Amino acid sequence: MTTTIKSKGLTKAYDGHKVVDNLNLDIAAGEIFGLLGPNGAGKTTTILMLLGLVEPTSGDIEVLGLDPRRNPLEVKRRVGFLPDAVGFYDTMTGRENLRFTARLNGIEDAEDRIEALLDEVGLADAADQPVGEYSRGMKQRLGLADALVKDPGVLILDEPTTAIDPEGVAEILGMIRRLATEGGVTILLSSHLLHQVQAVCDRVAIFVNGKVVAQGPPHELAAQQRGPTRVEFRFDADDEALGERLQALEPVDSVTRGRIPGAWIVGVEPARLPETVRLASAEAPLIGVRRLDDDLDAIYRRYFESSEEKTA
């Protein structure tokens, strides 16, 4: 499969501090790849290096066969980018802003594409309103349309669902998936929102303190983790004393309260899960069992905590 984004040993340091440390990426055409980590982890700096907006301290980098350091303008022409903070001309309408972007990129006869994009991101009814009247979520939607005007081969999204309502988030994530599966667009998505990354990304790289501590499909990252698996047990009773009884079960490593009444999160060795289910059902009526370790939330938390312990 064709590689569209590649880096080897990519490093960026400021005053001796490595913001991005020895990053290796190999992202295939049509793949949705997530950069996952908290603010300050190195995600945005990585994106700026890919776009040729920040010079790496060391390492190699390639986007669509081009080196962003030597061909920054060509990379920008072929890559769509939605930044975290989107900026538009407030006195111009949404449609006019997209026309302006099309002209800047030398695109003629862009009206049909602009109309289709406005409809796709849910702004058809607001297309002729000044952008200064848009909410932050509407501007974020317009930013996605703006990044797609030039029909890019690679789309880079930095926190693309910021300030968008839940229904809008589902629509945007669906659009991202269609762009990859139907349009063959390679998408690099930076986010700290774990459930959204898991919902749409084929693979993820987990950033901690400038380093990628894990990389791969979420289910493979879960399989690489050692120790007890986390399982949610749901009982047909909200009995506070049940937690103590579950903790006393021989296979159980840990017990914490779940988010809903009657739910408990139990740590148990995977091989002993059937035995634990049998023992737990004897303590109270059991109505549901769900493994949580394929959850990106759980995977990220354990990688982050283990990395923090190493640097402590």
Stockholm file with secondary structure:
# STOCKHOLM 1.0

chainA/1-312         MTTTIKSKGLTKAYDGHKVVDNLNLDIAAGEIFGLLGPNGAGKTTTILMLLGLVEPTSGDIEVLGLDPRRNPLEVKRRVGFLPDAVGFYDTMTGRENLRFTARLNGIEDAEDRIEALLDEVGLADAADQPVGEYSRGMKQRLGLADALVKDPGVLILDEPTTAIDPEGVAEILGMIRRLATEGGVTILLSSHLLHQVQAVCDRVAIFVNGKVVAQGPPHELAAQQRGPTRVEFRFDADDEALGERLQALEPVDSVTRGRIPGAWIVGVEPARLPETVRLASAEAPLIGVRRLDDDLDAIYRRYFESSEEKTA
#=GR chainA/1-312 SS CCEEEEEEEEEEEETTEEEEEEEEEEEETTCEEEEECCTTSSHHHHHHHHTTSSCCSEEEEEETTBCTTTCHHHHHHHEEEECSSCCCCTTSBHHHHHHHHHHHTTCCSCHHHHHHHHHHTTCGGGTTSBGGGSCHHHHHHHHHHHHHTTCCSEEEEESTTTTCCHHHHHHHHHHHHHHHHTTCCEEEEEESCHHHHHHHCSEEEEEETTEEEEEECHHHHHHHCCSCEEEEEEESSCCTTHHHHHHTSTTEEEEEECSSTTEEEEEECGGGHHHHHHHHHHHSCEEEEEECTTSHHHHHHHHHHHHHHHHC
#=GC SS_cons         CCEEEEEEEEEEEETTEEEEEEEEEEEETTCEEEEECCTTSSHHHHHHHHTTSSCCSEEEEEETTBCTTTCHHHHHHHEEEECSSCCCCTTSBHHHHHHHHHHHTTCCSCHHHHHHHHHHTTCGGGTTSBGGGSCHHHHHHHHHHHHHTTCCSEEEEESTTTTCCHHHHHHHHHHHHHHHHTTCCEEEEEESCHHHHHHHCSEEEEEETTEEEEEECHHHHHHHCCSCEEEEEEESSCCTTHHHHHHTSTTEEEEEECSSTTEEEEEECGGGHHHHHHHHHHHSCEEEEEECTTSHHHHHHHHHHHHHHHHC
//
